[in-house]
Amino acid sequence: MTLLRFIGTTSDEGDCPTLYEVEGTTDILVQGDRVVDPEQLAQLRDVKDSETFVLVPRELLIRFSPRTTAQPMVPFSEVAPLFRDFAYTAFRLETRRGYASDRNSPKWRRWKQGAEISTEPGNAWRENVQVQTALGKRFERVRIVDQPLTEGQQFLLASGHRNVSAGEDIRNLYRAEAIRIGLPDHDFWLFDSRLVAGFVFDEDDTTLGVILSEDPSEVAAACQARDAAWHYATRTAEFARAVPSAG
């Protein structure tokens, strides 16, 4: 199945125009109003029967059209040093309904058996969070969740309290609101508002790797998504109190 990755839109109401990336290719799919003006159509060159034409505002291309060649996917392990070496902020947008890495973990099995996982001992991730936040750096995360929460989202909400106590600022946002404000539908880390690490998953929610980009348009889009998500999202403790099964 060919997958499209939402890049951005200049519409505030969720209508076209919109840009998408065709995953696994260097192609960009453009959504816009169809050109029907016969005078405009008559001026087009070398038209094929298979072609159609849409109108998009220049601002859409300026803000979101990629300006550099797509980078190859690398293993997630290659970005691990960034979580120690970033200078100011590390922000994560989580958009999936579940993650294979969670379902395959011992913590998941303990949670399914009814264990309290919000007070478990520290691990390497949380120890690093404590070290970096003590230096004044920020770990921030917004999780897009469904209503009602999926099993994977319930697990992350339960385990998130421990990460928050280590120094992460984790917030939650319902998917309907995320769609309304035009957030992307793919996961990424954004480091220091200059480097994006976009996740690549298979159909079973397994992380295949990440694609690193310093493309100005992709970084700007990630920054805009972060700012919008952060404005509307709710802190973990407050959100958990509002979810009957998690309060």
Steps between C-alpha positions, in 0.01 A plus 500: 500500500634841402501730804467877500659711773328830572747788464292814550213719397425871495130442563372573850182298449654170389417551132745489212761605397731245659837338434582133560818299464469162326693275738782303345534745210615855438153598373274768649122471458317832472133537598313806380203629307482361147575744217189535281559837335519418124734794433748376760477143378564613141833653606642184661781321319538136398185385674445124525160332535602366841581843646285727709576845641437672832545848638703558819608824665865595473516512882438125518808425291713759678414364845489126443658390174822304576812679376759226534540141384338244728744333737528123543347324798743416781459276807353673802817412690689755290303788652542379859789744571271793415305442821816584691661754269208731416546851633153625597188300413402153385134480395308188397165478321337157538211425267452124486237292675761262635866402472646153455790591729250551783302182433819293490641635826499333844334813639201441271458149638520629858242768421265245342529298822387801703835627628546865591755622244491870582741457791750254352875552556702723272655386176762635260250726322370664816849532645608692191189718519591589858856586402402715202216685670730575795712687243197711403407306188138403424347168401151561363246258351145523365305178455206494260235271650164365396168520680473250659871430542639192329669236713840629390407856597372384840836332560694815407281713724559264793876484447534869413472613863842349573659686208339824616648454847841459336466838328310451174207727426250264335164624378203341325271621223193330357531401135189691393658821626833413339325458165307823549817704551683326215767305686701246296412132530855369538741469792817705532759634740603864462837599646580866576253617231757410233502121446202270438516123547192359328397145588432225246269218617371182343134398511553324835620823672862384501759774465704436185723806542504878480568757231704801608438839342626854542294617201375847599145431386477170690651652814261796479202267458611297802539817708153618400353160587677505837371847586141416405505164678651651814237775509205259498640195682432417866760403761513132591370526857205719403419288197515175701253639756252563217525144362273275713720191468819690579401743771 
